[in-house]
Amino acid sequence: MEFFWFLVMPFLVILAVLTIVDVVRHKEGWSIAGWTLLVIVLPVIGSLIYWLTRKSAPVDVEQAYLAEQDRHYQSSHKPIDRGF
C-alpha cells in the first residue's frame, strides 16, 4: 500500500500546484481564496471541478490561434525533400 501512495502523491501534488498557479493567473479577489482552499482541502475533486468549469481567457484563445497560424505557416514553407 505504501508503494501505491508513493506513486500517487507526486501526481496529486503536481495537479494541485498546477491548479493553484492557474487560479492565481486567471482569477481575482475572493475567488482565488475560494478555489485555493478547495484545492488544498480536496486536491483531486477541487482540481477536477476547477478544470471542468474553467473558461478560457481571451489571451489564451488568442495565443492558441497565433500558435496554430504560425504552425501552418511553418509547415507550408518547409522545403520538400525529393531525394530518395
KEZA-495526 format. One record per residue: residue in one letter; x, z, y of N, C-alpha, C in turn. Coordinates in pm, whole numbers. Last residue first. Layout:
KEZA-495526
site resn: A | n_px: X | n_pz: Z | n_py: Y | ca_px: X | ca_pz: Z | ca_py: Y | c_px: X | c_pz: Z | c_py: Y
...
END
This chain:
KEZA-495526
site resn: F | n_px: 1549 | n_pz: -5280 | n_py: 1044 | ca_px: 1519 | ca_pz: -5225 | ca_py: 912 | c_px: 1645 | c_pz: -5202 | c_py: 840
site resn: G | n_px: 1471 | n_pz: -5252 | n_py: 1380 | ca_px: 1577 | ca_pz: -5269 | ca_py: 1282 | c_px: 1542 | c_pz: -5204 | c_py: 1150
site resn: R | n_px: 1295 | n_pz: -5202 | n_py: 1575 | ca_px: 1261 | ca_pz: -5311 | ca_py: 1486 | c_px: 1369 | c_pz: -5336 | c_py: 1380
site resn: D | n_px: 1164 | n_pz: -4948 | n_py: 1746 | ca_px: 1280 | ca_pz: -4975 | ca_py: 1661 | c_px: 1241 | c_pz: -5081 | c_py: 1559
site resn: I | n_px: 1052 | n_pz: -4963 | n_py: 2070 | ca_px: 1013 | ca_pz: -4984 | ca_py: 1930 | c_px: 1138 | c_pz: -5020 | c_py: 1852
site resn: P | n_px: 1090 | n_pz: -4712 | n_py: 2317 | ca_px: 1128 | ca_pz: -4841 | ca_py: 2260 | c_px: 1092 | c_pz: -4847 | c_py: 2110
site resn: K | n_px: 814 | n_pz: -4560 | n_py: 2476 | ca_px: 924 | ca_pz: -4547 | ca_py: 2381 | c_px: 962 | c_pz: -4686 | c_py: 2330
site resn: H | n_px: 593 | n_pz: -4560 | n_py: 2636 | ca_px: 717 | ca_pz: -4616 | ca_py: 2690 | c_px: 837 | c_pz: -4596 | c_py: 2599
site resn: S | n_px: 389 | n_pz: -4430 | n_py: 2512 | ca_px: 370 | ca_pz: -4572 | ca_py: 2540 | c_px: 497 | c_pz: -4638 | c_py: 2591
site resn: S | n_px: 478 | n_pz: -4168 | n_py: 2500 | ca_px: 466 | ca_pz: -4243 | ca_py: 2375 | c_px: 447 | c_pz: -4392 | c_py: 2400
site resn: Q | n_px: 472 | n_pz: -4094 | n_py: 2771 | ca_px: 599 | ca_pz: -4095 | ca_py: 2698 | c_px: 589 | c_pz: -4178 | c_py: 2571
site resn: Y | n_px: 196 | n_pz: -4113 | n_py: 2824 | ca_px: 291 | ca_pz: -4195 | ca_py: 2898 | c_px: 422 | c_pz: -4208 | c_py: 2822
site resn: H | n_px: 94 | n_pz: -3918 | n_py: 2650 | ca_px: 54 | ca_pz: -4057 | ca_py: 2634 | c_px: 151 | c_pz: -4152 | c_py: 2705
site resn: R | n_px: 219 | n_pz: -3694 | n_py: 2761 | ca_px: 246 | ca_pz: -3731 | ca_py: 2622 | c_px: 208 | c_pz: -3877 | c_py: 2596
site resn: D | n_px: 104 | n_pz: -3689 | n_py: 3014 | ca_px: 248 | ca_pz: -3710 | ca_py: 3001 | c_px: 285 | c_pz: -3752 | c_py: 2859
site resn: Q | n_px: -162 | n_pz: -3635 | n_py: 2944 | ca_px: -128 | ca_pz: -3758 | ca_py: 3015 | c_px: 20 | c_pz: -3790 | c_py: 2999
site resn: E | n_px: -129 | n_pz: -3380 | n_py: 2832 | ca_px: -180 | ca_pz: -3490 | ca_py: 2749 | c_px: -148 | c_pz: -3625 | c_py: 2813
site resn: A | n_px: -45 | n_pz: -3239 | n_py: 3056 | ca_px: 44 | ca_pz: -3248 | ca_py: 2941 | c_px: 1 | c_pz: -3363 | c_py: 2849
site resn: L | n_px: -274 | n_pz: -3261 | n_py: 3217 | ca_px: -149 | ca_pz: -3323 | ca_py: 3261 | c_px: -50 | c_pz: -3337 | c_py: 3146
site resn: Y | n_px: -455 | n_pz: -3112 | n_py: 3058 | ca_px: -482 | ca_pz: -3252 | ca_py: 3090 | c_px: -353 | c_pz: -3325 | c_py: 3131
site resn: A | n_px: -335 | n_pz: -2860 | n_py: 3062 | ca_px: -354 | ca_pz: -2929 | ca_py: 2935 | c_px: -378 | c_pz: -3078 | c_py: 2956
site resn: Q | n_px: -351 | n_pz: -2805 | n_py: 3336 | ca_px: -220 | ca_pz: -2815 | ca_py: 3271 | c_px: -231 | c_pz: -2888 | c_py: 3138
site resn: E | n_px: -631 | n_pz: -2793 | n_py: 3369 | ca_px: -553 | ca_pz: -2895 | ca_py: 3439 | c_px: -416 | c_pz: -2913 | c_py: 3375
site resn: V | n_px: -692 | n_pz: -2572 | n_py: 3211 | ca_px: -750 | ca_pz: -2701 | ca_py: 3179 | c_px: -670 | c_pz: -2813 | c_py: 3244
site resn: D | n_px: -552 | n_pz: -2372 | n_py: 3347 | ca_px: -519 | ca_pz: -2403 | ca_py: 3207 | c_px: -570 | c_pz: -2540 | c_py: 3168
site resn: V | n_px: -687 | n_pz: -2373 | n_py: 3592 | ca_px: -544 | ca_pz: -2405 | ca_py: 3588 | c_px: -502 | c_pz: -2444 | c_py: 3447
site resn: P | n_px: -944 | n_pz: -2285 | n_py: 3524 | ca_px: -924 | ca_pz: -2423 | ca_py: 3571 | c_px: -777 | c_pz: -2466 | c_py: 3567
site resn: A | n_px: -942 | n_pz: -2101 | n_py: 3217 | ca_px: -923 | ca_pz: -2104 | ca_py: 3362 | c_px: -901 | c_pz: -2248 | c_py: 3405
site resn: S | n_px: -1183 | n_pz: -2084 | n_py: 2964 | ca_px: -1058 | ca_pz: -2140 | ca_py: 3012 | c_px: -1055 | c_pz: -2138 | c_py: 3165
site resn: K | n_px: -1321 | n_pz: -1773 | n_py: 2869 | ca_px: -1342 | ca_pz: -1907 | ca_py: 2925 | c_px: -1209 | c_pz: -1956 | c_py: 2979
site resn: R | n_px: -1361 | n_pz: -1573 | n_py: 2584 | ca_px: -1277 | ca_pz: -1613 | ca_py: 2696 | c_px: -1309 | c_pz: -1756 | c_py: 2739
site resn: T | n_px: -1488 | n_pz: -1497 | n_py: 2355 | ca_px: -1568 | ca_pz: -1502 | ca_py: 2477 | c_px: -1489 | c_pz: -1551 | c_py: 2598
site resn: L | n_px: -1291 | n_pz: -1503 | n_py: 2159 | ca_px: -1413 | ca_pz: -1581 | ca_py: 2138 | c_px: -1496 | c_pz: -1595 | c_py: 2265
site resn: W | n_px: -1099 | n_pz: -1330 | n_py: 2259 | ca_px: -1064 | ca_pz: -1472 | ca_py: 2243 | c_px: -1188 | c_pz: -1559 | c_py: 2220
site resn: Y | n_px: -1245 | n_pz: -1082 | n_py: 2260 | ca_px: -1188 | ca_pz: -1140 | ca_py: 2382 | c_px: -1164 | c_pz: -1290 | c_py: 2367
site resn: I | n_px: -1308 | n_pz: -1046 | n_py: 1989 | ca_px: -1415 | ca_pz: -1060 | ca_py: 2087 | c_px: -1362 | c_pz: -1125 | c_py: 2214
site resn: L | n_px: -1044 | n_pz: -1023 | n_py: 1888 | ca_px: -1133 | ca_pz: -1128 | ca_py: 1840 | c_px: -1247 | c_pz: -1152 | c_py: 1940
site resn: S | n_px: -955 | n_pz: -793 | n_py: 2017 | ca_px: -889 | ca_pz: -921 | ca_py: 2041 | c_px: -977 | c_pz: -1038 | c_py: 2000
site resn: G | n_px: -1137 | n_pz: -604 | n_py: 1910 | ca_px: -1128 | ca_pz: -627 | ca_py: 2054 | c_px: -1063 | c_pz: -759 | c_py: 2087
site resn: I | n_px: -1078 | n_pz: -622 | n_py: 1634 | ca_px: -1212 | ca_pz: -657 | ca_py: 1683 | c_px: -1209 | c_pz: -685 | c_py: 1833
site resn: V | n_px: -803 | n_pz: -545 | n_py: 1638 | ca_px: -849 | ca_pz: -670 | ca_py: 1574 | c_px: -983 | c_pz: -713 | c_py: 1632
site resn: P | n_px: -783 | n_pz: -301 | n_py: 1794 | ca_px: -699 | ca_pz: -418 | ca_py: 1816 | c_px: -755 | c_pz: -548 | c_py: 1758
site resn: L | n_px: -950 | n_pz: -84 | n_py: 1947 | ca_px: -986 | ca_pz: -167 | ca_py: 1832 | c_px: -908 | c_pz: -298 | c_py: 1840
site resn: V | n_px: -797 | n_pz: 35 | n_py: 2154 | ca_px: -874 | ca_pz: 117 | ca_py: 2062 | c_px: -907 | c_pz: 41 | c_py: 1934
site resn: I | n_px: -675 | n_pz: -184 | n_py: 2282 | ca_px: -592 | ca_pz: -74 | ca_py: 2234 | c_px: -668 | c_pz: 9 | c_py: 2131
site resn: V | n_px: -893 | n_pz: -345 | n_py: 2346 | ca_px: -788 | ca_pz: -399 | ca_py: 2258 | c_px: -700 | c_pz: -288 | c_py: 2203
site resn: L | n_px: -1037 | n_pz: -175 | n_py: 2518 | ca_px: -1099 | ca_pz: -223 | ca_py: 2394 | c_px: -992 | c_pz: -273 | c_py: 2296
site resn: L | n_px: -850 | n_pz: -146 | n_py: 2726 | ca_px: -893 | ca_pz: -29 | ca_py: 2649 | c_px: -954 | c_pz: -72 | c_py: 2516
site resn: T | n_px: -841 | n_pz: -411 | n_py: 2817 | ca_px: -720 | ca_pz: -346 | ca_py: 2766 | c_px: -756 | c_pz: -225 | c_py: 2680
site resn: W | n_px: -1104 | n_pz: -450 | n_py: 2906 | ca_px: -1052 | ca_pz: -530 | ca_py: 2794 | c_px: -929 | c_pz: -465 | c_py: 2733
site resn: G | n_px: -1111 | n_pz: -253 | n_py: 3115 | ca_px: -1205 | ca_pz: -253 | ca_py: 3003 | c_px: -1154 | c_pz: -329 | c_py: 2883
site resn: A | n_px: -905 | n_pz: -327 | n_py: 3290 | ca_px: -905 | ca_pz: -195 | ca_py: 3226 | c_px: -995 | c_pz: -192 | c_py: 3103
site resn: I | n_px: -992 | n_pz: -582 | n_py: 3362 | ca_px: -860 | ca_pz: -564 | ca_py: 3299 | c_px: -857 | c_pz: -431 | c_py: 3224
site resn: S | n_px: -1231 | n_pz: -528 | n_py: 3488 | ca_px: -1235 | ca_pz: -599 | ca_py: 3360 | c_px: -1101 | c_pz: -590 | c_py: 3287
site resn: W | n_px: -1177 | n_pz: -416 | n_py: 3732 | ca_px: -1211 | ca_pz: -326 | ca_py: 3622 | c_px: -1216 | c_pz: -397 | c_py: 3488
site resn: G | n_px: -952 | n_pz: -669 | n_py: 3849 | ca_px: -1034 | ca_pz: -550 | ca_py: 3870 | c_px: -1054 | c_pz: -467 | c_py: 3745
site resn: E | n_px: -939 | n_pz: -973 | n_py: 3658 | ca_px: -904 | ca_pz: -891 | ca_py: 3773 | c_px: -997 | c_pz: -771 | c_py: 3780
site resn: K | n_px: -782 | n_pz: -1202 | n_py: 3424 | ca_px: -890 | ca_pz: -1116 | ca_py: 3472 | c_px: -844 | c_pz: -1040 | c_py: 3594
site resn: H | n_px: -554 | n_pz: -1346 | n_py: 3345 | ca_px: -677 | ca_pz: -1417 | ca_py: 3379 | c_px: -790 | c_pz: -1331 | c_py: 3436
site resn: R | n_px: -330 | n_pz: -1180 | n_py: 3295 | ca_px: -312 | ca_pz: -1308 | ca_py: 3365 | c_px: -443 | c_pz: -1365 | c_py: 3418
site resn: V | n_px: -437 | n_pz: -969 | n_py: 3152 | ca_px: -376 | ca_pz: -942 | ca_py: 3282 | c_px: -359 | c_pz: -1071 | c_py: 3363
site resn: V | n_px: -518 | n_pz: -1109 | n_py: 2921 | ca_px: -616 | ca_pz: -1037 | ca_py: 3004 | c_px: -560 | c_pz: -1015 | c_py: 3144
site resn: D | n_px: -271 | n_pz: -1195 | n_py: 2822 | ca_px: -368 | ca_pz: -1293 | ca_py: 2868 | c_px: -475 | c_pz: -1229 | c_py: 2956
site resn: V | n_px: -161 | n_pz: -945 | n_py: 2753 | ca_px: -93 | ca_pz: -1031 | ca_py: 2852 | c_px: -190 | c_pz: -1134 | c_py: 2907
site resn: I | n_px: -346 | n_pz: -865 | n_py: 2558 | ca_px: -334 | ca_pz: -788 | ca_py: 2682 | c_px: -264 | c_pz: -870 | c_py: 2790
site resn: T | n_px: -297 | n_pz: -1062 | n_py: 2361 | ca_px: -429 | ca_pz: -1049 | ca_py: 2423 | c_px: -421 | c_pz: -974 | c_py: 2555
site resn: L | n_px: -32 | n_pz: -1010 | n_py: 2293 | ca_px: -69 | ca_pz: -1140 | ca_py: 2348 | c_px: -205 | c_pz: -1135 | c_py: 2418
site resn: V | n_px: -64 | n_pz: -747 | n_py: 2192 | ca_px: 20 | ca_pz: -772 | ca_py: 2309 | c_px: -15 | c_pz: -906 | c_py: 2374
site resn: A | n_px: -232 | n_pz: -790 | n_py: 1970 | ca_px: -274 | ca_pz: -702 | ca_py: 2079 | c_px: -194 | c_pz: -729 | c_py: 2206
site resn: L | n_px: -71 | n_pz: -961 | n_py: 1813 | ca_px: -204 | ca_pz: -1002 | ca_py: 1857 | c_px: -251 | c_pz: -920 | c_py: 1976
site resn: I | n_px: 150 | n_pz: -792 | n_py: 1767 | ca_px: 167 | ca_pz: -918 | ca_py: 1839 | c_px: 34 | c_pz: -968 | c_py: 1893
site resn: V | n_px: 23 | n_pz: -588 | n_py: 1618 | ca_px: 90 | ca_pz: -557 | ca_py: 1744 | c_px: 108 | c_pz: -683 | c_py: 1828
site resn: L | n_px: -69 | n_pz: -730 | n_py: 1395 | ca_px: -163 | ca_pz: -661 | ca_py: 1482 | c_px: -102 | c_pz: -630 | c_py: 1618
site resn: F | n_px: 175 | n_pz: -819 | n_py: 1285 | ca_px: 74 | ca_pz: -914 | ca_py: 1327 | c_px: -24 | c_pz: -851 | c_py: 1425
site resn: P | n_px: 298 | n_pz: -574 | n_py: 1219 | ca_px: 357 | ca_pz: -662 | ca_py: 1320 | c_px: 258 | c_pz: -766 | c_py: 1373
site resn: M | n_px: 104 | n_pz: -475 | n_py: 1020 | ca_px: 125 | ca_pz: -411 | ca_py: 1150 | c_px: 194 | c_pz: -500 | c_py: 1253
site resn: V | n_px: 120 | n_pz: -622 | n_py: 778 | ca_px: 7 | ca_pz: -639 | ca_py: 868 | c_px: 35 | c_pz: -586 | c_py: 1008
site resn: L | n_px: 351 | n_pz: -549 | n_py: 636 | ca_px: 328 | ca_pz: -689 | ca_py: 669 | c_px: 221 | c_pz: -707 | c_py: 777
site resn: F | n_px: 320 | n_pz: -275 | n_py: 613 | ca_px: 447 | ca_pz: -326 | ca_py: 667 | c_px: 432 | c_pz: -472 | c_py: 709
site resn: W | n_px: 81 | n_pz: -259 | n_py: 480 | ca_px: 84 | ca_pz: -222 | ca_py: 621 | c_px: 212 | c_pz: -269 | c_py: 688
site resn: F | n_px: 179 | n_pz: -350 | n_py: 227 | ca_px: 70 | ca_pz: -419 | ca_py: 296 | c_px: 72 | c_pz: -388 | c_py: 446
site resn: F | n_px: 365 | n_pz: -153 | n_py: 163 | ca_px: 411 | ca_pz: -290 | ca_py: 185 | c_px: 306 | c_pz: -372 | c_py: 260
site resn: E | n_px: 202 | n_pz: 65 | n_py: 118 | ca_px: 291 | ca_pz: 66 | ca_py: 233 | c_px: 340 | c_pz: -74 | c_py: 265
site resn: M | n_px: 82 | n_pz: 0 | n_py: -119 | ca_px: 0 | ca_pz: 0 | ca_py: 0 | c_px: 87 | c_pz: 0 | c_py: 126
END
